[in-house]
Amino acid sequence: MGWSVSRKKGDFRGKDAVFAREGQEKILMVGIVADHDDAVDADAALSLDGEKVGVVNSPGWSHRMQKSLALCHVAPHAAAEGTRLDVEGESGRCSATVSQIPFYDPDKTRTHS
C-alpha cells in the first residue's frame, strides 16, 4: 500500500538510492475513508489498537462520493487496505478505514449529482 516510484520510469537523480531503500520505508502515504459526516481535522492523530501510527495530512469531504476522505502518513504495519484506524482531532473522534488511492467508486453509484 502507499505510493511508490514505477520501475518503468526513466532515469532520474537518486533512482538507485530510491530502489535500494524499497521495502524499508518508515512511513507510507495512504488514503482513509472516515466514519464522519464532514472532513476530519488536518493533523488529527491516527491510532491502531491504542498505538499512534500516523497523522491526517489532507482531509476533505467528497460531495460526489458523500464521504469524508483524507490522505495520511502511517506506519507500514497500519497501511494495508481495509485496516480500521481511530481518528482523533480537535473536533472529536471517529473511526476510519484505510482505502486505495486514488479514491474510487467502483460501482459508479455516485457518477451523477
MDAnalysis code that builds the backbone (N, CA, C; Angstrom):
import MDAnalysis as mda
import numpy as np

u = mda.Universe.empty(339, n_residues=113, atom_resindex=np.repeat(np.arange(113), 3), trajectory=True)
u.add_TopologyAttr("name", ["N", "CA", "C"] * 113)
u.add_TopologyAttr("resid", np.arange(1, 114))
u.add_TopologyAttr("resname", ["MET", "GLY", "TRP", "SER", "VAL", "SER", "ARG", "LYS", "LYS", "GLY", "ASP", "PHE", "ARG", "GLY", "LYS", "ASP", "ALA", "VAL", "PHE", "ALA", "ARG", "GLU", "GLY", "GLN", "GLU", "LYS", "ILE", "LEU", "MET", "VAL", "GLY", "ILE", "VAL", "ALA", "ASP", "HIS", "ASP", "ASP", "ALA", "VAL", "ASP", "ALA", "ASP", "ALA", "ALA", "LEU", "SER", "LEU", "ASP", "GLY", "GLU", "LYS", "VAL", "GLY", "VAL", "VAL", "ASN", "SER", "PRO", "GLY", "TRP", "SER", "HIS", "ARG", "MET", "GLN", "LYS", "SER", "LEU", "ALA", "LEU", "CYS", "HIS", "VAL", "ALA", "PRO", "HIS", "ALA", "ALA", "ALA", "GLU", "GLY", "THR", "ARG", "LEU", "ASP", "VAL", "GLU", "GLY", "GLU", "SER", "GLY", "ARG", "CYS", "SER", "ALA", "THR", "VAL", "SER", "GLN", "ILE", "PRO", "PHE", "TYR", "ASP", "PRO", "ASP", "LYS", "THR", "ARG", "THR", "HIS", "SER"])
u.atoms.positions = np.array([
    [0.845, -1.178, 0.000],
    [0.000, 0.000, 0.000],
    [0.884, 1.232, 0.000],
    [0.333, 2.347, -0.335],
    [1.110, 3.575, -0.424],
    [1.629, 3.764, -1.838],
    [2.213, 4.895, -2.094],
    [2.707, 5.194, -3.415],
    [4.171, 4.830, -3.520],
    [4.578, 4.474, -4.718],
    [5.987, 4.188, -4.959],
    [6.342, 4.657, -6.363],
    [7.616, 4.673, -6.644],
    [8.105, 5.073, -7.954],
    [8.047, 3.858, -8.874],
    [7.510, 4.047, -10.063],
    [7.431, 2.960, -11.029],
    [8.820, 2.569, -11.510],
    [9.050, 1.281, -11.616],
    [10.334, 0.798, -12.150],
    [10.444, 1.081, -13.648],
    [9.341, 1.428, -14.283],
    [9.357, 1.750, -15.715],
    [9.760, 3.199, -15.965],
    [9.821, 4.008, -14.909],
    [10.190, 5.414, -15.045],
    [11.615, 5.497, -15.570],
    [11.870, 6.451, -16.418],
    [13.217, 6.634, -16.976],
    [14.211, 7.042, -15.913],
    [15.421, 7.340, -16.347],
    [16.464, 7.750, -15.409],
    [16.089, 9.059, -14.713],
    [16.459, 9.146, -13.435],
    [16.299, 10.374, -12.674],
    [17.329, 10.359, -11.552],
    [17.662, 11.541, -11.068],
    [18.644, 11.662, -9.999],
    [18.126, 10.941, -8.750],
    [18.934, 10.067, -8.173],
    [18.567, 9.347, -6.963],
    [17.849, 8.036, -7.198],
    [17.718, 7.627, -8.464],
    [16.975, 6.406, -8.795],
    [17.544, 5.186, -8.071],
    [18.854, 4.997, -8.111],
    [19.466, 3.839, -7.447],
    [19.186, 3.854, -5.948],
    [19.287, 5.032, -5.332],
    [19.047, 5.149, -3.887],
    [17.588, 4.837, -3.543],
    [16.663, 5.307, -4.361],
    [15.237, 5.042, -4.111],
    [14.961, 3.547, -4.129],
    [15.451, 2.858, -5.140],
    [15.167, 1.430, -5.250],
    [15.961, 0.593, -4.234],
    [17.111, 1.091, -3.796],
    [17.880, 0.382, -2.765],
    [17.145, 0.404, -1.423],
    [16.352, 1.438, -1.164],
    [15.629, 1.568, 0.108],
    [14.212, 0.998, 0.051],
    [13.826, 0.474, -1.098],
    [12.478, -0.061, -1.258],
    [12.200, -1.152, -0.219],
    [11.040, -1.066, 0.432],
    [10.669, -2.025, 1.459],
    [11.162, -1.653, 2.855],
    [11.913, -0.566, 2.962],
    [12.432, -0.131, 4.256],
    [11.797, 1.184, 4.706],
    [10.674, 1.559, 4.108],
    [10.016, 2.819, 4.421],
    [9.601, 2.862, 5.891],
    [9.690, 4.051, 6.479],
    [9.247, 4.251, 7.861],
    [7.822, 4.771, 7.907],
    [7.387, 5.462, 6.859],
    [6.005, 5.912, 6.737],
    [5.553, 5.698, 5.305],
    [4.259, 5.529, 5.140],
    [3.666, 5.384, 3.810],
    [2.486, 6.334, 3.684],
    [2.232, 6.805, 2.488],
    [1.060, 7.621, 2.245],
    [-0.095, 6.697, 1.879],
    [-1.217, 6.888, 2.571],
    [-2.419, 6.100, 2.308],
    [-3.621, 7.030, 2.289],
    [-4.727, 6.502, 1.841],
    [-5.992, 7.204, 1.935],
    [-6.831, 6.566, 3.023],
    [-7.702, 7.364, 3.638],
    [-8.672, 6.808, 4.576],
    [-10.062, 7.307, 4.206],
    [-11.046, 6.495, 4.536],
    [-12.446, 6.895, 4.472],
    [-12.913, 6.917, 5.914],
    [-13.239, 8.105, 6.426],
    [-13.610, 8.268, 7.827],
    [-15.114, 8.133, 8.015],
    [-15.496, 7.563, 9.139],
    [-16.904, 7.460, 9.516],
    [-17.294, 8.770, 10.188],
    [-17.452, 9.799, 9.363],
    [-17.673, 11.161, 9.852],
    [-18.528, 11.874, 8.826],
    [-19.362, 12.815, 9.266],
    [-20.248, 13.500, 8.330],
    [-19.678, 14.817, 7.807],
    [-18.384, 15.016, 7.986],
    [-17.687, 16.195, 7.478],
    [-16.208, 15.809, 7.333],
    [-15.406, 16.715, 6.826],
    [-13.966, 16.446, 6.742],
    [-13.393, 16.332, 8.150],
    [-12.501, 15.380, 8.365],
    [-11.819, 15.269, 9.657],
    [-10.787, 16.384, 9.752],
    [-10.223, 16.572, 10.929],
    [-9.245, 17.641, 11.139],
    [-7.903, 17.310, 10.501],
    [-7.282, 18.310, 9.874],
    [-5.890, 18.157, 9.442],
    [-5.058, 17.999, 10.704],
    [-4.047, 17.192, 10.654],
    [-3.169, 16.884, 11.784],
    [-3.822, 16.009, 12.843],
    [-4.996, 15.441, 12.563],
    [-5.613, 14.503, 13.510],
    [-4.716, 13.277, 13.637],
    [-4.659, 12.717, 14.843],
    [-3.842, 11.534, 15.097],
    [-4.575, 10.278, 14.644],
    [-3.829, 9.324, 14.120],
    [-4.371, 8.026, 13.721],
    [-3.789, 6.964, 14.638],
    [-4.657, 6.105, 15.175],
    [-4.220, 5.057, 16.102],
    [-4.736, 3.708, 15.657],
    [-3.968, 2.684, 15.999],
    [-4.339, 1.294, 15.746],
    [-4.140, 0.541, 17.055],
    [-5.224, 0.028, 17.611],
    [-5.162, -0.685, 18.894],
    [-4.466, 0.139, 19.969],
    [-4.765, 1.441, 20.016],
    [-4.210, 2.323, 21.040],
    [-2.827, 2.866, 20.753],
    [-2.167, 2.413, 19.692],
    [-0.827, 2.880, 19.326],
    [-0.951, 3.945, 18.238],
    [-0.311, 5.116, 18.449],
    [-0.323, 6.148, 17.421],
    [0.492, 5.659, 16.234],
    [-0.143, 5.619, 15.067],
    [0.519, 5.091, 13.875],
    [0.601, 6.087, 12.730],
    [-0.003, 7.275, 12.889],
    [0.056, 8.214, 11.782],
    [-0.668, 9.504, 12.041],
    [-0.792, 10.280, 10.955],
    [-1.410, 11.602, 11.032],
    [-2.148, 11.900, 9.726],
    [-3.251, 12.637, 9.849],
    [-4.020, 13.092, 8.685],
    [-3.303, 14.298, 8.095],
    [-3.062, 14.263, 6.792],
    [-2.387, 15.370, 6.109],
    [-3.343, 16.254, 5.326],
    [-4.208, 15.647, 4.552],
    [-5.038, 16.401, 3.618],
    [-6.469, 15.867, 3.634],
    [-7.308, 16.384, 4.542],
    [-8.683, 15.898, 4.633],
    [-9.627, 16.670, 3.715],
    [-10.752, 16.063, 3.435],
    [-11.779, 16.740, 2.654],
    [-13.068, 15.951, 2.645],
    [-14.145, 16.625, 2.305],
    [-15.446, 15.988, 2.156],
    [-15.708, 15.822, 0.669],
    [-15.993, 14.592, 0.225],
    [-16.294, 14.347, -1.182],
    [-17.805, 14.461, -1.398],
    [-18.202, 15.504, -2.099],
    [-19.629, 15.673, -2.406],
    [-20.097, 14.611, -3.394],
    [-19.218, 14.200, -4.271],
    [-19.569, 13.175, -5.252],
    [-19.793, 11.823, -4.577],
    [-18.897, 11.442, -3.673],
    [-18.991, 10.135, -3.015],
    [-19.741, 10.194, -1.681],
    [-20.004, 11.424, -1.193],
    [-20.679, 11.615, 0.096],
    [-19.918, 10.911, 1.225],
    [-18.594, 11.145, 1.232],
    [-17.731, 10.514, 2.226],
    [-16.665, 11.504, 2.689],
    [-16.198, 11.284, 3.917],
    [-15.070, 12.022, 4.463],
    [-13.806, 11.278, 4.065],
    [-12.955, 11.905, 3.256],
    [-11.746, 11.278, 2.727],
    [-10.524, 12.055, 3.210],
    [-9.394, 11.388, 3.295],
    [-8.167, 12.083, 3.667],
    [-6.958, 11.315, 3.175],
    [-5.906, 12.055, 2.862],
    [-4.586, 11.469, 2.613],
    [-3.830, 11.545, 3.930],
    [-3.098, 10.492, 4.256],
    [-2.450, 10.385, 5.560],
    [-1.074, 9.744, 5.430],
    [-0.235, 9.979, 6.425],
    [1.024, 9.255, 6.575],
    [0.847, 8.286, 7.724],
    [1.173, 7.007, 7.497],
    [1.044, 5.991, 8.541],
    [2.260, 5.066, 8.535],
    [2.429, 4.380, 9.665],
    [3.475, 3.355, 9.766],
    [3.121, 2.211, 8.820],
    [4.106, 1.545, 8.233],
    [3.831, 0.483, 7.266],
    [2.897, -0.616, 7.780],
    [2.976, -0.973, 9.062],
    [2.115, -2.047, 9.568],
    [0.645, -1.635, 9.666],
    [0.355, -0.346, 9.466],
    [-1.028, 0.138, 9.501],
    [-1.531, 0.536, 8.120],
    [-0.780, 0.242, 7.073],
    [-1.085, 0.755, 5.742],
    [-1.898, -0.186, 4.856],
    [-2.193, -1.377, 5.318],
    [-2.919, -2.329, 4.467],
    [-4.355, -1.871, 4.241],
    [-4.800, -1.962, 2.998],
    [-6.168, -1.591, 2.663],
    [-7.133, -2.394, 3.529],
    [-8.121, -1.686, 4.105],
    [-9.107, -2.330, 4.963],
    [-8.798, -2.232, 6.449],
    [-7.585, -1.789, 6.810],
    [-7.228, -1.635, 8.227],
    [-8.119, -0.572, 8.857],
    [-8.658, -0.874, 10.031],
    [-9.502, 0.077, 10.760],
    [-8.638, 0.884, 11.715],
    [-8.751, 2.201, 11.642],
    [-7.974, 3.110, 12.474],
    [-8.913, 4.010, 13.266],
    [-8.416, 4.510, 14.391],
    [-9.131, 5.522, 15.161],
    [-8.550, 6.873, 14.799],
    [-9.425, 7.864, 14.595],
    [-9.021, 9.218, 14.243],
    [-9.383, 10.116, 15.418],
    [-8.426, 10.921, 15.893],
    [-8.704, 11.842, 16.985],
    [-8.119, 13.203, 16.657],
    [-9.016, 14.197, 16.580],
    [-8.611, 15.558, 16.283],
    [-9.308, 16.530, 17.204],
    [-9.127, 17.803, 16.929],
    [-9.734, 18.849, 17.765],
    [-11.251, 18.759, 17.797],
    [-11.860, 18.358, 16.700],
    [-13.324, 18.332, 16.633],
    [-13.929, 17.013, 17.111],
    [-13.099, 16.067, 17.541],
    [-13.639, 14.823, 18.082],
    [-12.952, 13.583, 17.555],
    [-13.616, 12.464, 17.787],
    [-13.089, 11.150, 17.410],
    [-14.033, 10.451, 16.449],
    [-13.454, 9.574, 15.635],
    [-14.247, 8.703, 14.772],
    [-13.349, 7.549, 14.344],
    [-13.909, 6.611, 13.643],
    [-13.107, 5.532, 13.081],
    [-12.962, 5.759, 11.584],
    [-12.011, 5.051, 10.985],
    [-11.754, 5.196, 9.550],
    [-11.183, 3.889, 9.017],
    [-11.278, 3.730, 7.715],
    [-10.759, 2.542, 7.040],
    [-9.728, 2.972, 6.010],
    [-8.567, 2.316, 6.017],
    [-7.548, 2.582, 5.004],
    [-8.115, 2.159, 3.656],
    [-7.953, 3.029, 2.655],
    [-8.549, 2.826, 1.336],
    [-7.507, 2.981, 0.242],
    [-7.849, 2.463, -0.925],
    [-6.972, 2.632, -2.083],
    [-6.898, 4.104, -2.473],
    [-5.791, 4.464, -3.085],
    [-5.620, 5.791, -3.673],
    [-5.362, 5.572, -5.154],
    [-5.940, 6.281, -6.062],
    [-6.914, 7.333, -5.810],
    [-8.225, 6.743, -5.313],
    [-8.989, 7.573, -4.590],
    [-10.285, 7.141, -4.103],
    [-11.159, 6.829, -5.304],
    [-11.949, 5.812, -5.182],
    [-12.638, 5.285, -6.352],
    [-13.993, 4.750, -5.934],
    [-14.971, 4.935, -6.777],
    [-16.325, 4.425, -6.569],
    [-16.526, 3.306, -7.598],
    [-16.079, 2.067, -7.286],
    [-16.060, 1.001, -8.292],
    [-17.436, 0.639, -8.854],
    [-18.491, 0.820, -8.069],
    [-19.830, 0.502, -8.558],
    [-20.469, 1.672, -9.292],
    [-19.732, 2.779, -9.359],
    [-20.215, 4.002, -10.021],
    [-21.591, 4.422, -9.501],
    [-21.743, 4.296, -8.182],
    [-23.011, 4.664, -7.572],
    [-23.177, 6.154, -7.451],
    [-22.066, 6.919, -7.554],
    [-22.135, 8.362, -7.400],
    [-21.637, 9.080, -8.651],
    [-22.005, 8.597, -9.834],
    [-21.491, 9.218, -11.056],
    [-22.202, 10.524, -11.395],
    [-23.374, 10.740, -10.841],
    [-24.119, 11.975, -11.118],
    [-24.616, 12.577, -9.825],
    [-24.579, 13.886, -9.735],
    [-25.068, 14.564, -8.523],
    [-26.488, 15.022, -8.718],
])
